[in-house]
Amino acid sequence: MLDALSGLISTQQNKPLSIVVAVLALFAPGALIIFLARPELFASVGITGVILLSICISLPIVMICYGIWWTPLSAIHKILLALRGEMPETDFLRLVTKADPLEWPCLLAATWSSSVIMFGIAVVAYYVPIRIGATFLLTASILLGTYLIVLILTVALDTWARRKLKQRLEELVRALTQAAQTASGPTGAA
């Protein structure tokens, strides 16, 4: 079931769904701002201005949520590749053009996360009179702080995993050299 779902969302399997996810990432969280906008705003900037305003407010929140999801998952993915013995790509052109298997699932998770956050703000705004713009700025600041904490923890995890892998490789090299020395020792004495 999980393989079927990840295959449906992945970049190689289903391009139309990926495009839908990208469109929803832009417009689903921003649609809430359109509903929260005062009627005077529509009169002054029009529907196009309100839509652009909603995208300008929601896109940074979606991108910060994307960073919160992608950063640790990417590090874990690289660690798992290293454990399997696969070498990371060093050619810059191939690295840039290579499809990222985490791109669309993380964007989908970021869209869901930002929608939950923004709808939570809307629920609070319905019951308590708050300044929506200041609340969105505060939310973006809190999310940015969360992203920085996740980034620090991801770097710590990556450093710890690299040290463990290096220790395992050194132990393996020592074991192989000892095995080679013991194998060559008795034949050389005979």
Rosetta blueprint (number, residue, H / E / L):
1 M L
2 L H
3 D H
4 A H
5 L H
6 S H
7 G H
8 L H
9 I H
10 S L
11 T L
12 Q L
13 Q L
14 N L
15 K H
16 P H
17 L H
18 S H
19 I H
20 V H
21 V H
22 A H
23 V H
24 L H
25 A H
26 L H
27 F H
28 A H
29 P H
30 G H
31 A H
32 L H
33 I H
34 I H
35 F H
36 L H
37 A L
38 R L
39 P H
40 E H
41 L H
42 F H
43 A H
44 S H
45 V H
46 G H
47 I H
48 T H
49 G H
50 V H
51 I H
52 L H
53 L H
54 S H
55 I H
56 C H
57 I H
58 S H
59 L H
60 P H
61 I H
62 V H
63 M H
64 I H
65 C H
66 Y H
67 G H
68 I H
69 W H
70 W H
71 T H
72 P H
73 L H
74 S H
75 A H
76 I H
77 H H
78 K H
79 I H
80 L H
81 L H
82 A H
83 L H
84 R L
85 G L
86 E L
87 M L
88 P L
89 E L
90 T L
91 D L
92 F H
93 L H
94 R H
95 L H
96 V H
97 T H
98 K L
99 A L
100 D L
101 P L
102 L L
103 E H
104 W H
105 P H
106 C H
107 L H
108 L H
109 A H
110 A H
111 T H
112 W H
113 S H
114 S H
115 S H
116 V H
117 I H
118 M H
119 F H
120 G H
121 I H
122 A H
123 V H
124 V H
125 A H
126 Y H
127 Y H
128 V L
129 P L
130 I L
131 R L
132 I H
133 G H
134 A H
135 T H
136 F H
137 L H
138 L H
139 T H
140 A H
141 S H
142 I H
143 L H
144 L H
145 G H
146 T H
147 Y H
148 L H
149 I H
150 V H
151 L H
152 I H
153 L H
154 T H
155 V H
156 A H
157 L H
158 D H
159 T H
160 W H
161 A H
162 R H
163 R H
164 K H
165 L H
166 K H
167 Q H
168 R H
169 L H
170 E H
171 E H
172 L H
173 V H
174 R H
175 A H
176 L H
177 T H
178 Q H
179 A H
180 A H
181 Q H
182 T H
183 A H
184 S H
185 G H
186 P H
187 T H
188 G H
189 A H
190 A L
